[in-house]
Amino acid sequence: MSYTELKREVYEANMQLHHRNLVVYTWGNVSQIDRDKGVVAIKPSGVAYEDLKVEDIVVVDLENTVVEGKMRPSSDTKTHTHLYRHFDNIGGVTHTHSTYATAWAQAQEPIPCLGTTHADYAYGDIPCTAVMSDAQIERDYEEETGVQITDCFTGKNPVETPMVIIAGHAPFTWGKDAAQSVYHAVILEEIAKMAYLTRTLKQSVQPLKQGIMDKHYLRKHGKNAYYGQN
Ligand SMILES: O=C(CO)[C@@H](O)[C@H](O)COP(=O)(O)O
């Protein structure tokens, strides 16, 4: 894929965030990787979606060096590239401050699987990262945000749960490309809203039984969550 095609796909995905009302003003960003070229196209920092143009999309390498583009890449670039370096089966990453997912992130609580809608898209809780240490914040907040995400996915498959909430911050989602990472961001916001409303209706409601989660996982992935059998 040429840089032009990559930038076009990333531009369209960012505009989907805006059209789906998942972002306000300049919040959030979407990227996509071209693994053959070893580059990532990402939204420029501080640009309102209404003003965004395809040519504004910035191309960086996996060490965050700009290889094409006049604008500064998103302030979250290091988080995106960290995920691409550690999750080798993802092609697109989205970050938003969508209201309900961000509320769960600010509460520093994982989103429990309270219904089959959730079970269709994520296996078990949607994880919340651990609170970052002062040393991590001092070192490099954006890079350490990526570390917090990959740490909380130790032993978990990022394809089975393509979403996470960052304690005290907001959500990140991913997928096979930028468009699918945005799709997962839309789904996450709906799941977060349903979970919040469910808990508001009945605080003591329990998560789905494992058997139901397994059935939904089997239907979606064609294998048992635990046993990996087809
Ligand atoms: O999380 C944050 C700020 O808390 C950022 O994601 C902003 O929401 C967007 O930053 P840029 O991509 O414009 O640098």
The ligand as an SDF file (V2000), in Angstrom:
LIG
                    3D

 14 13  0  0  0  0  0  0  0  0999 V2000
   -5.6570   11.5730   25.6860 O   0  0  0  0  0  0  0  0  0  0  0  0
   -5.4290   12.6950   25.2630 C   0  0  0  0  0  0  0  0  0  0  0  0
   -5.4050   13.8770   26.1600 C   0  0  0  0  0  0  0  0  0  0  0  0
   -5.7300   13.4520   27.4740 O   0  0  0  0  0  0  0  0  0  0  0  0
   -5.1760   12.8380   23.7800 C   0  0  0  0  0  0  0  0  0  0  0  0
   -5.5620   11.6370   23.1520 O   0  0  0  0  0  0  0  0  0  0  0  0
   -6.0460   13.9020   23.1480 C   0  0  0  0  0  0  0  0  0  0  0  0
   -7.3920   13.4870   23.2990 O   0  0  0  0  0  0  0  0  0  0  0  0
   -5.7210   14.0150   21.6680 C   0  0  0  0  0  0  0  0  0  0  0  0
   -4.3600   14.3640   21.5710 O   0  0  0  0  0  0  0  0  0  0  0  0
   -3.7240   14.5820   20.0910 P   0  0  0  0  0  0  0  0  0  0  0  0
   -3.9170   13.3110   19.3120 O   0  0  0  0  0  0  0  0  0  0  0  0
   -4.4880   15.7310   19.4640 O   0  0  0  0  0  0  0  0  0  0  0  0
   -2.2770   14.9170   20.3390 O   0  0  0  0  0  0  0  0  0  0  0  0
  1  2  2  0
  2  3  1  0
  2  5  1  0
  3  4  1  0
  5  6  1  0
  5  7  1  0
  7  8  1  0
  7  9  1  0
  9 10  1  0
 10 11  1  0
 11 12  2  0
 11 13  1  0
 11 14  1  0
M  END
$$$$
